[in-house]
C-alpha cells in the first residue's frame, strides 16, 4: 500500500514494506486492546480503577501485580502492622482491598504495600500513588494518601493559545534565586509574568513526575502518577497550570516513557518481585548508558499503564501536550548509541523497534483524541522518517521534532573553530535541512548544553569576564564579542531553524556558568541550581540588553509570521566576507558574521525591486549596539548588468538586520505598472525585472537543494559546483561595492583594466553597433551605473531637490549617488571634467 509519506520523500519508495509493517502492527495492536473499549480514551482509564479511591462507605485500593503471591497494605492507619490488611487476588493478577469507614484513610496518611514474592517481603510504594514523600530523618520514601476535600476551581474552560509555539523550557525547582528548591506557586506568581512579557506562548515543564534523585533533572522517574513533592502539593501544580492558561500560555509536560528508574522501594521496578512486570527481562531490560530500566512495549498491560499515564496528566492537571524524552532510545534496539544515521537503511532494519513505534503511534492518537489542539514533540536525534507525519499518511503522528543538530552545531563551532573559519554553508544547511512536511522546533541551546561539564553559550563566549565585565560602564572586547555573537546565533536560529522555537529559562539574557544539582561531589550546594534573576533586573548590567533583544526578536518574528512562513531562499552566501543574506516571509535578512570587517555599501540582492527600509537590527542601542544601521533610511533598488537587483547598505561587523519592502505610492505604482512599448527590441522594465527575479529564484532553489546532487554529465559541473562557481563569479562583479576596493586609475583615454575586461566579456556576444550608437550591452551597463547612484535615499530627503545650476547636478542628487546613510553624509569629491566621481564609479563597477 502506498502512503502519502512516500510522495513527500521519494527515497522511501524502496521501504514500502517496512512502512506497511509499521502501519499494520499499529492497526493490529489497536484492534487488540480495544476489544472491550470503544476508543483509546475509554481504554486509558487505569488511574480511575487502580490506586486509592473513596467510595460511599469507605475506601478501595487495587494493584496489578501478576508475579506477587500475596500483598498487604500497611501504614499509619494500622500503625505499620504488616499482616493486618491482606489484599484479595481477584483476576488477571489484580489485587483488591476494601476498607470500611470514610476515616479508615485520610489525607496525608502514609502507606506502603508489602509484596510477598518467592517467600520474601518486599516494601513497595503503590503504583498509582498520587503523592510520594521523603522522610527528612530516615531519608526513606513513602506513599501518601492525597484527596482534595474540594475539587480545584479551574477557570480555563475557554483557554486557547496561539501558534506556532514559542517554548520556554523550565524547571520549577531551580526557577528561584535562593539556595533551595522552588515551588509551583512561586513559579506561577514570579516567573510566568516574565514568560508572558518576553512573548513566549508555551512552557515546557521538566521534573514534574516524581523522581527520587533530584540530580537526574527529572529523567529517572520513580512514580509516574505522583507530582514531585519537592515543589508542593498537587493543588499547587493545578494553580500553576490554571494561571498559565489565564495568561494564554500553553503548558507541556516533559514526559519520560523511554525508561524508568531502577529503584525498587520508591519505583515501579520489580514491584511484584519479577524484573519483567513492566520491563524486558534480563539484560535486554537494562539501559547500559543510563543505568535505567527499559519498558516492554509489546505487553498490553504496559501499554495500558503508559497510555493511562498520559490521559491522567491531561485530565487531572490540564496539560496541553507532551515533549517525549529519549525517543531515539525507544526507536532502536541499540538505542542509537554511537550510530551515525547517514543511510535510510539504518531507519528500516532489524535494529528498529517496531513495538516502540507502535506505542508512540498509539500515544499520539490518544493525545489528539482527548484534545485535538494538543501538541506532541519528539526528542529524536536520528531523524526517523515520518516521525511528524499523520498516522493515516504512514507516520507516527507527532506534531514537532526537536532539531537537535542545531545546538550541537553551535557548540562545535564555538569550541573548535575561530570566528573567521566559520562555514556559512554548514550553518545554512543545518538550519534549513529538514524533512518535507515534518515540523521541527529550532533552538540554540536547551538545558542539555548547560549541564555540569558544559556551559551556557554566553558563558562559553565570555567565560570569566562575565564575573566583572558585564557592567554597562565597562568596555571589554571579549564581552562585546560575546553579546554580538549571542544575538546573532539566537537571531538566525529563530529565523531559520524551525517551525517553532525553544529557549531554556534564563538563557534569553545570557545566564552565566552551568547547571549542577546539589550532590555529594559539590557539598550539596544549590549555587549552580538556581536562576539569578537579579542579574537581568539590574539596570546597570548588560544582561538587560540580551533580555530586551530576545523580547523584541520574539515580537518581530510573530509580527511577520517568520516561523510559519515557507522555506527561506538563500540570496547570497559569501565565505570570505562571512555574509549570509536570505529572504523569508517577504523580508530580507542580512547577517554579517565577519569578526573584523564592516562593509560600507554592501549589495543586498532582492527578488523584487522597489524601496526598502530596515525594520529590525541587532545593532540597536537598546540591545547594546551602536545604532549604526539606521531605520530612518530608505534604500532604492538598482539593477546590475548581470540582471540582479538589490540595494547598498552599511553592515557593521557582527551585526544583522531585517529589511522590509515598502508599499509604493499610488501614483508611482500606476507608472510602474504601465509597461511602455520597448524601443528597437529592448526589454521593458517589467520584463527585465521578471527575468532577474526568475534568475535569482532559480539560483536560490539550487542553493537550497536538500537532496544529494545528481551525478553530473561528462564535462559538466554538478549543481552544487555550479552554484559555488556562480557565487565566486558574482563576488568578482561586486568587488568594488562589497569589498571597498579602490578603482584602478586608468591611463589617459583608456578605461580601467577591470572595466575593459568586463566590457570585452559583455561585447563578445553583442552585435556590432551602428555608427554613432552605443552597443546594446554598453547602453544597459551605463543605465545600470546611473541607477546605482540612487541606491539609498534618506526619508527626510524626499523633499523637492534644489534647482541645479546649468550643467551641474543638484547637490542632493550628488549625495544620493554616493549611496551613504543619513549619518554618513560625506560629500562626494568633485569630479574632474568628463569623469564620474570616484564613489559613483566604484558603485557602478
Secondary structure as UniProt FT lines:
FT   HELIX           4..8
FT   HELIX           10..15
FT   HELIX           16..33
FT   TURN            34..36
FT   HELIX           40..43
FT   HELIX           46..49
FT   STRAND          51..54
FT   STRAND          58..64
FT   TURN            66..67
FT   STRAND          70..75
FT   HELIX           76..78
FT   TURN            79..80
FT   STRAND          88..89
FT   TURN            92..93
FT   STRAND          94..100
FT   TURN            102..103
FT   TURN            107..108
FT   STRAND          110..117
FT   TURN            118..119
FT   STRAND          120..124
FT   TURN            127..128
FT   STRAND          132..134
FT   TURN            136..138
FT   STRAND          141..144
FT   TURN            157..158
FT   STRAND          166..171
FT   HELIX           172..174
FT   HELIX           184..186
FT   HELIX           187..191
FT   HELIX           192..198
FT   STRAND          202..206
FT   STRAND          209..210
FT   HELIX           214..216
FT   TURN            217..218
FT   STRAND          223..227
FT   HELIX           229..231
FT   HELIX           234..246
FT   TURN            247..248
FT   STRAND          250..255
FT   TURN            265..266
FT   TURN            269..272
FT   HELIX           282..285
FT   STRAND          286..287
FT   TURN            288..291
FT   STRAND          292..293
FT   TURN            297..298
FT   HELIX           300..317
FT   STRAND          321..324
FT   TURN            325..326
FT   HELIX           327..331
FT   TURN            333..338
FT   HELIX           344..346
FT   TURN            350..351
FT   HELIX           354..370
FT   TURN            372..373
FT   STRAND          375..378
FT   TURN            385..388
FT   HELIX           391..393
FT   STRAND          400..402
FT   HELIX           404..416
FT   HELIX           419..421
FT   HELIX           424..432
FT   TURN            436..437
FT   STRAND          440..442
FT   HELIX           448..450
FT   TURN            452..453
FT   HELIX           457..462
FT   HELIX           463..467
FT   TURN            472..473
FT   HELIX           477..496
FT   STRAND          500..504
FT   TURN            505..506
FT   HELIX           507..509
FT   HELIX           520..522
FT   TURN            527..528
FT   HELIX           533..537
FT   TURN            539..540
FT   HELIX           543..559
FT   TURN            560..564
FT   STRAND          569..574
FT   TURN            575..578
FT   STRAND          579..584
FT   TURN            585..586
FT   STRAND          587..592
FT   STRAND          599..606
FT   STRAND          611..617
FT   TURN            618..619
FT   HELIX           621..623
FT   STRAND          633..636
FT   STRAND          638..639
FT   TURN            641..642
FT   STRAND          645..651
FT   TURN            653..654
FT   STRAND          655..661
FT   HELIX           666..673
FT   TURN            680..681
FT   HELIX           685..703
FT   TURN            714..715
FT   HELIX           719..733
FT   HELIX           735..739
FT   TURN            748..749
FT   HELIX           753..763
FT   TURN            771..772
FT   HELIX           776..788
FT   TURN            789..790
FT   STRAND          792..794
FT   HELIX           795..797
FT   TURN            806..807
FT   HELIX           811..817
FT   TURN            818..819
FT   HELIX           822..824
FT   TURN            833..834
FT   HELIX           838..844
//
